[in-house]
Amino acid sequence: MKFEFFIAVRYLLSQSKGVFSLITTIIGILGVCVGVAALITTLAVMSGLQNDIKKKVIGAQAHILVLGHISENAYRNLQKDISAVKHVKAISPNIMGQAILNYSRQSQGVVIRGLDPEREIKTSDLIPSLTEGSFAVPADGTSPLVLGSELAMNIGADIGDDVVLVSPQSIAGGLPKMKKFKITGLIKTGYYEFDNTIVYTNIESAGEFLGLNGAVTGISVKLDKLENAESAAKEIGNITGFNYTVRTFAQLNSTLYAALKLEKAMMFIILSLIILVASLNITSNLILFGTEKLRDIGIMRAMGAAPKNIKRIFMLEGLFIGSAGIISGILLALLLCWIIATFDIVKLPADIYYVTKVPVSIEFWDVLSVVGGSYFLCFFSALYPAYKASKVNPVDAIRYG
């Protein structure tokens, strides 16, 4: 390979190269550079947004959720067994139900979630998300209710206001069950669906409102690492059996995660077309290069160079051009990502995204896939010119070159 490598480098850096050939070489390098930079930068921004969304979703939820009607005695037994599972760090009880919130002649369907604040803080980031107030019981003894910031803004409610929750379950006479709550706090998880549809109260008030008689509807489980969710959920499932349903955070948000994954994959495919177009410039450059160096090819063949040697020279020439474009593209992408993360080039509305700057996250596997795909396209683009050059007749090349 020393011979082919030497000739490929010599021709690439040759001062006698034609002006048009030199221009096509530069265009080929710049094309690959722009394509790689655009693809890496786009994937970094999308990864940043996805990680931000996942962080907010996971922060407001437990890593694993055990669902079902769990009596008080059953909860105590499960608490002991689940706590002994490997990787489990903390657990807490919770209640989930549906209700209709009535305030100032407005009605809206909500999800009511009952929790124990002292235990919940160990299993999620929900309690630190309180922006105002707390879960403390008001002085008048009314049941406390914490609203999502978006929901409170939409209905015009604030701390200290009284609201009425209507349960789908009916009481004697077929009348719906109603209960008055006092707003004691506002919470802002950063995820719109949670902040606009969920209301929170202590576990006693939620259990009384939904008529659970001391039972709960779920157990939140926090792990030492997210990566252990699948294995821990399987072990917990063996403990609970078929009486309860065990779901990981990924299963609870499978639709959201699938949409984010599909969006990123489609952007990768679409932007890869830029690199494909740039690789076609490499093909045209090598075809022109083969025409200019026709006599040289004939001389090398006459001196004993085999067709495979000529093919390797052209393949190396294409990979050199591609490598120059890929390396410069990576450097340009790093610069662009730093500029986007540092300066307010693109300002996001804080009331929608809860961030003012575009989050950027450069992931190793994204960069590796871009580099690998780019090298494949550059290699593929050099195949035809290399094949044509290797089939040149040495006598005709010397005579007509």
C-alpha positions as CSV (number, residue, x, y, z in Angstrom):
1,M,0.0,0.0,0.0
2,K,3.0,2.3,0.3
3,F,3.2,2.8,-3.5
4,E,-0.5,3.5,-3.9
5,F,-0.5,5.8,-0.8
6,F,2.4,7.8,-2.1
7,I,0.9,8.3,-5.6
8,A,-2.5,9.3,-4.2
9,V,-1.0,11.9,-1.8
10,R,1.3,13.2,-4.6
11,Y,-1.6,13.6,-7.0
12,L,-3.8,15.2,-4.4
13,L,-1.2,17.8,-3.5
14,S,0.1,18.2,-7.0
15,Q,0.8,21.8,-8.0
16,S,0.3,21.0,-11.7
17,K,-3.3,20.0,-11.1
18,G,-5.7,21.7,-13.5
19,V,-7.7,24.7,-12.2
20,F,-11.0,23.0,-12.9
21,S,-9.9,19.8,-11.2
22,L,-8.7,21.9,-8.2
23,I,-12.0,23.7,-8.0
24,T,-14.0,20.4,-8.1
25,T,-11.7,19.0,-5.3
26,I,-12.4,22.0,-3.1
27,I,-16.1,21.8,-3.8
28,G,-16.1,18.1,-2.9
29,I,-14.4,18.8,0.4
30,L,-16.6,21.8,1.2
31,G,-19.7,19.7,0.3
32,V,-18.9,16.9,2.6
33,C,-17.8,19.5,5.3
34,V,-21.2,21.3,5.2
35,G,-23.2,18.1,5.1
36,V,-21.4,16.6,8.1
37,A,-21.6,19.8,10.1
38,A,-25.3,20.2,9.3
39,L,-26.1,16.7,10.3
40,I,-24.0,16.7,13.6
41,T,-25.4,20.1,14.6
42,T,-29.0,19.1,13.9
43,L,-28.6,15.8,15.8
44,A,-27.0,17.6,18.7
45,V,-29.9,20.1,19.0
46,M,-32.5,17.3,18.7
47,S,-30.7,15.3,21.3
48,G,-30.6,18.3,23.6
49,L,-34.3,18.9,23.2
50,Q,-35.1,15.2,23.7
51,N,-32.9,14.9,26.8
52,D,-34.5,18.0,28.2
53,I,-38.0,16.6,27.6
54,K,-37.0,13.2,29.0
55,K,-35.4,14.8,32.1
56,K,-38.6,16.7,32.8
57,V,-40.9,13.7,32.3
58,I,-38.7,11.3,34.4
59,G,-38.3,14.0,37.1
60,A,-42.1,14.2,37.6
61,Q,-42.5,10.4,37.6
62,A,-41.0,7.4,39.3
63,H,-38.6,5.0,37.5
64,I,-41.0,2.1,38.0
65,L,-44.7,2.2,38.9
66,V,-46.6,-0.7,40.4
67,L,-50.3,-0.3,39.5
68,G,-53.4,-1.9,41.0
69,H,-55.8,-1.6,44.0
70,I,-53.4,-2.2,46.8
71,S,-54.9,-2.6,50.3
72,E,-53.2,-1.2,53.4
73,N,-52.0,-4.6,54.5
74,A,-50.9,-5.6,51.0
75,Y,-48.9,-2.3,50.7
76,R,-47.0,-3.0,53.9
77,N,-46.0,-6.5,52.6
78,L,-45.1,-5.2,49.1
79,Q,-43.1,-2.3,50.6
80,K,-40.9,-4.7,52.4
81,D,-40.4,-7.1,49.5
82,I,-39.8,-4.4,46.8
83,S,-37.3,-2.5,49.1
84,A,-35.2,-5.7,49.1
85,V,-34.9,-5.8,45.3
86,K,-31.5,-5.0,43.9
87,H,-31.1,-1.4,42.6
88,V,-34.2,-0.1,44.4
89,K,-33.3,3.1,46.3
90,A,-36.7,4.3,47.6
91,I,-40.5,3.7,47.2
92,S,-43.6,5.7,48.0
93,P,-47.3,5.2,47.8
94,N,-49.6,7.2,45.4
95,I,-53.1,7.4,44.3
96,M,-54.3,8.2,40.8
97,G,-57.8,9.0,39.7
98,Q,-60.0,11.1,37.5
99,A,-62.1,14.1,38.5
100,I,-63.8,17.2,37.2
101,L,-62.4,20.5,38.6
102,N,-65.0,23.3,39.0
103,Y,-63.9,26.8,39.7
104,S,-65.6,30.2,38.9
105,R,-68.2,28.6,36.6
106,Q,-65.4,26.7,34.7
107,S,-65.1,22.9,34.5
108,Q,-62.1,20.9,33.3
109,G,-61.3,17.2,33.5
110,V,-58.2,16.5,35.5
111,V,-56.1,13.7,36.9
112,I,-56.0,13.8,40.7
113,R,-52.8,12.4,42.2
114,G,-52.5,11.7,46.0
115,L,-49.0,11.4,47.5
116,D,-47.1,11.5,50.7
117,P,-44.8,14.5,50.4
118,E,-42.1,13.2,52.8
119,R,-41.8,9.9,50.8
120,E,-42.4,11.4,47.3
121,I,-39.3,13.6,47.6
122,K,-37.3,10.4,47.7
123,T,-38.7,8.9,44.5
124,S,-39.1,11.9,42.2
125,D,-38.3,15.6,41.7
126,L,-42.0,16.6,42.0
127,I,-41.8,18.2,45.4
128,P,-38.8,20.5,44.5
129,S,-40.9,21.6,41.4
130,L,-43.2,23.6,43.7
131,T,-42.9,27.2,42.7
132,E,-45.3,28.5,45.4
133,G,-47.0,27.2,48.5
134,S,-46.9,23.6,49.9
135,F,-48.9,20.5,50.6
136,A,-49.7,21.6,54.1
137,V,-53.3,21.4,55.3
138,P,-54.9,24.9,55.5
139,A,-55.8,26.3,58.9
140,D,-59.6,25.8,58.3
141,G,-59.0,22.1,57.8
142,T,-60.0,22.0,54.1
143,S,-58.2,19.4,52.0
144,P,-55.1,20.9,50.3
145,L,-54.8,20.9,46.5
146,V,-51.7,21.8,44.5
147,L,-52.3,22.8,40.8
148,G,-50.1,22.7,37.8
149,S,-48.9,26.2,36.8
150,E,-50.5,25.9,33.4
151,L,-53.9,24.7,34.7
152,A,-54.0,27.5,37.3
153,M,-53.2,30.1,34.7
154,N,-55.9,28.7,32.3
155,I,-58.7,28.8,34.9
156,G,-57.4,31.9,36.6
157,A,-57.0,30.3,40.0
158,D,-54.4,31.2,42.7
159,I,-53.3,30.1,46.1
160,G,-56.1,30.5,48.7
161,D,-58.9,29.9,46.2
162,D,-61.5,27.2,46.9
163,V,-62.3,24.7,44.1
164,V,-64.6,21.7,43.9
165,L,-63.7,18.3,42.6
166,V,-66.4,16.1,41.2
167,S,-65.7,12.3,41.2
168,P,-67.1,10.0,38.5
169,Q,-68.1,7.7,41.3
170,S,-71.7,8.3,42.4
171,I,-73.0,8.2,46.0
172,A,-76.4,7.2,47.3
173,G,-79.2,8.3,45.0
174,G,-76.9,8.4,41.9
175,L,-75.5,11.8,42.7
176,P,-71.8,12.4,41.8
177,K,-69.5,12.7,44.8
178,M,-68.2,16.3,45.3
179,K,-65.6,17.7,47.7
180,K,-64.2,21.1,48.3
181,F,-60.4,21.7,48.2
182,K,-58.3,24.8,48.9
183,I,-55.4,25.6,46.6
184,T,-52.3,25.6,48.7
185,G,-49.5,25.5,46.1
186,L,-48.5,25.7,42.4
187,I,-46.2,23.3,40.7
188,K,-44.2,23.6,37.5
189,T,-42.6,20.4,36.2
190,G,-41.6,21.9,32.9
191,Y,-43.7,19.4,30.9
192,Y,-47.0,21.0,29.6
193,E,-49.1,17.8,29.7
194,F,-48.4,17.4,33.4
195,D,-48.8,21.0,34.4
196,N,-52.1,21.4,32.6
197,T,-53.9,18.1,33.5
198,I,-52.7,16.9,36.9
199,V,-53.7,18.2,40.4
200,Y,-52.0,17.0,43.6
201,T,-53.1,16.5,47.1
202,N,-52.0,14.4,50.1
203,I,-52.7,10.7,50.1
204,E,-55.4,10.9,52.8
205,S,-57.5,13.4,51.0
206,A,-57.2,11.6,47.7
207,G,-58.1,8.3,49.3
208,E,-61.2,9.7,51.0
209,F,-62.3,11.5,47.8
210,L,-62.0,8.4,45.7
211,G,-63.4,6.1,48.4
212,L,-60.4,3.8,48.7
213,N,-60.7,3.1,52.4
214,G,-57.0,3.3,53.1
215,A,-55.9,1.6,49.9
216,V,-53.6,3.0,47.2
217,T,-53.6,2.6,43.5
218,G,-49.8,2.5,42.9
219,I,-46.3,2.3,44.4
220,S,-43.6,4.5,43.0
221,V,-40.1,3.0,42.9
222,K,-36.9,4.9,42.4
223,L,-33.7,3.1,41.3
224,D,-30.0,3.9,41.7
225,K,-29.7,4.1,37.8
226,L,-32.2,4.4,35.0
227,E,-30.4,1.7,33.1
228,N,-31.5,-0.9,35.6
229,A,-35.2,-0.2,35.1
230,E,-35.9,-3.3,32.9
231,S,-34.2,-5.8,35.1
232,A,-35.6,-4.3,38.3
233,A,-39.1,-4.2,36.8
234,K,-38.8,-7.9,35.9
235,E,-37.8,-8.8,39.4
236,I,-40.6,-6.7,41.0
237,G,-43.0,-8.4,38.6
238,N,-42.0,-11.8,39.9
239,I,-42.8,-10.6,43.4
240,T,-46.2,-9.0,42.7
241,G,-47.3,-11.8,40.3
242,F,-50.4,-11.2,38.2
243,N,-52.3,-9.2,40.8
244,Y,-50.6,-5.9,39.9
245,T,-49.1,-4.3,36.8
246,V,-45.5,-3.2,36.7
247,R,-44.5,-0.4,34.3
248,T,-41.1,1.3,33.7
249,F,-40.8,5.0,32.9
250,A,-40.2,4.1,29.2
251,Q,-43.4,2.0,29.0
252,L,-45.4,4.7,30.7
253,N,-44.2,7.2,28.0
254,S,-43.7,4.8,25.1
255,T,-45.7,7.0,22.6
256,L,-43.6,10.1,23.4
257,Y,-40.3,8.3,23.3
258,A,-41.2,6.5,20.0
259,A,-42.1,9.8,18.4
260,L,-38.9,11.4,19.5
261,K,-36.8,8.5,18.3
262,L,-38.6,8.4,14.9
263,E,-38.2,12.2,14.5
264,K,-34.5,11.9,15.1
265,A,-34.1,9.0,12.7
266,M,-36.0,10.8,9.9
267,M,-33.8,13.9,10.3
268,F,-30.7,11.7,10.0
269,I,-31.9,10.2,6.8
270,I,-33.0,13.5,5.2
271,L,-29.9,15.4,6.1
272,S,-27.7,12.4,4.9
273,L,-28.9,13.4,1.4
274,I,-26.6,16.5,1.7
275,I,-23.6,14.2,2.2
276,L,-24.8,12.0,-0.7
277,V,-24.9,15.0,-3.0
278,A,-21.4,16.1,-1.9
279,S,-20.1,12.6,-2.5
280,L,-21.3,12.9,-6.1
281,N,-18.9,15.8,-6.4
282,I,-16.1,13.4,-5.4
283,T,-17.2,11.0,-8.2
284,S,-17.0,13.8,-10.8
285,N,-13.7,15.0,-9.5
286,L,-12.2,11.5,-9.7
287,I,-13.5,11.0,-13.2
288,L,-11.9,14.3,-14.2
289,F,-8.7,13.3,-12.4
290,G,-8.6,10.0,-14.4
291,T,-8.9,11.9,-17.6
292,E,-6.1,14.3,-16.7
293,K,-3.8,11.6,-15.5
294,L,-4.5,9.1,-18.4
295,R,-0.9,9.1,-19.6
296,D,0.4,8.7,-16.1
297,I,-1.9,5.7,-15.6
298,G,-0.6,4.2,-18.9
299,I,3.1,4.7,-17.8
300,M,2.4,3.1,-14.4
301,R,0.7,0.1,-16.0
302,A,3.6,-0.2,-18.5
303,M,6.1,-0.2,-15.6
304,G,4.3,-3.1,-13.9
305,A,1.5,-1.6,-11.9
306,A,-1.5,-4.0,-11.7
307,P,-5.1,-2.9,-12.2
308,K,-5.7,-3.3,-8.5
309,N,-2.9,-0.8,-7.8
310,I,-4.6,1.8,-10.0
311,K,-7.9,1.1,-8.3
312,R,-6.4,1.6,-4.9
313,I,-4.9,4.9,-5.9
314,F,-8.3,6.2,-6.9
315,M,-10.0,4.8,-3.9
316,L,-7.4,6.4,-1.6
317,E,-7.8,9.7,-3.5
318,G,-11.6,9.6,-2.8
319,L,-11.1,8.7,0.8
320,F,-8.6,11.5,1.3
321,I,-11.0,14.1,-0.1
322,G,-13.8,12.6,2.1
323,S,-11.6,12.6,5.2
324,A,-10.7,16.2,4.7
325,G,-14.4,17.1,4.4
326,I,-15.4,14.9,7.4
327,I,-12.7,16.3,9.8
328,S,-13.4,19.9,8.8
329,G,-17.1,19.2,9.2
330,I,-16.7,17.8,12.7
331,L,-14.7,20.9,13.7
332,L,-17.3,23.2,12.1
333,A,-20.1,21.3,13.9
334,L,-18.3,21.7,17.3
335,L,-17.9,25.4,16.7
336,L,-21.6,25.8,15.7
337,C,-22.8,23.8,18.7
338,W,-20.7,26.0,21.0
339,I,-22.1,29.2,19.5
340,I,-25.7,27.9,19.8
341,A,-25.2,26.8,23.4
342,T,-23.4,30.0,24.4
343,F,-25.2,32.8,22.6
344,D,-28.9,33.6,22.3
345,I,-28.9,33.1,18.5
346,V,-32.3,31.3,18.7
347,K,-34.5,32.5,21.5
348,L,-37.2,30.1,22.7
349,P,-40.4,31.3,24.5
350,A,-39.9,30.4,28.1
351,D,-43.6,29.9,28.7
352,I,-43.7,27.0,26.2
353,Y,-40.3,25.4,26.4
354,Y,-39.3,26.5,29.9
355,V,-35.8,27.2,28.5
356,T,-34.6,30.3,26.7
357,K,-31.6,28.8,24.9
358,V,-31.6,25.9,22.5
359,P,-30.2,22.9,24.5
360,V,-27.3,21.1,22.7
361,S,-26.1,17.6,23.5
362,I,-23.4,16.1,21.3
363,E,-23.6,12.3,21.7
364,F,-20.8,10.0,20.8
365,W,-22.9,7.5,18.9
366,D,-24.5,10.3,16.8
367,V,-21.1,11.6,15.7
368,L,-19.8,8.0,15.1
369,S,-22.8,7.2,12.9
370,V,-22.4,10.4,10.9
371,V,-18.7,9.7,10.4
372,G,-19.3,6.1,9.5
373,G,-22.1,6.9,7.0
374,S,-20.0,9.7,5.4
375,Y,-17.1,7.4,4.9
376,F,-19.4,4.8,3.4
377,L,-20.8,7.3,0.9
378,C,-17.3,8.6,0.0
379,F,-16.1,5.1,-0.5
380,F,-19.1,4.2,-2.6
381,S,-18.6,7.4,-4.7
382,A,-15.0,6.4,-5.6
383,L,-15.9,2.9,-6.8
384,Y,-16.9,3.7,-10.4
385,P,-14.0,6.1,-11.2
386,A,-11.5,3.6,-9.7
387,Y,-13.0,0.8,-11.7
388,K,-12.8,2.8,-14.9
389,A,-9.2,3.8,-14.3
390,S,-8.1,0.2,-13.6
391,K,-9.5,-0.9,-17.0
392,V,-7.4,1.6,-19.0
393,N,-5.4,0.0,-21.8
394,P,-1.7,1.1,-21.1
395,V,-0.8,1.3,-24.8
396,D,-3.8,3.5,-25.7
397,A,-3.2,5.6,-22.6
398,I,0.4,6.4,-23.5
399,R,-0.5,7.0,-27.1
400,Y,-3.6,9.2,-26.7
401,G,-3.2,10.4,-23.1
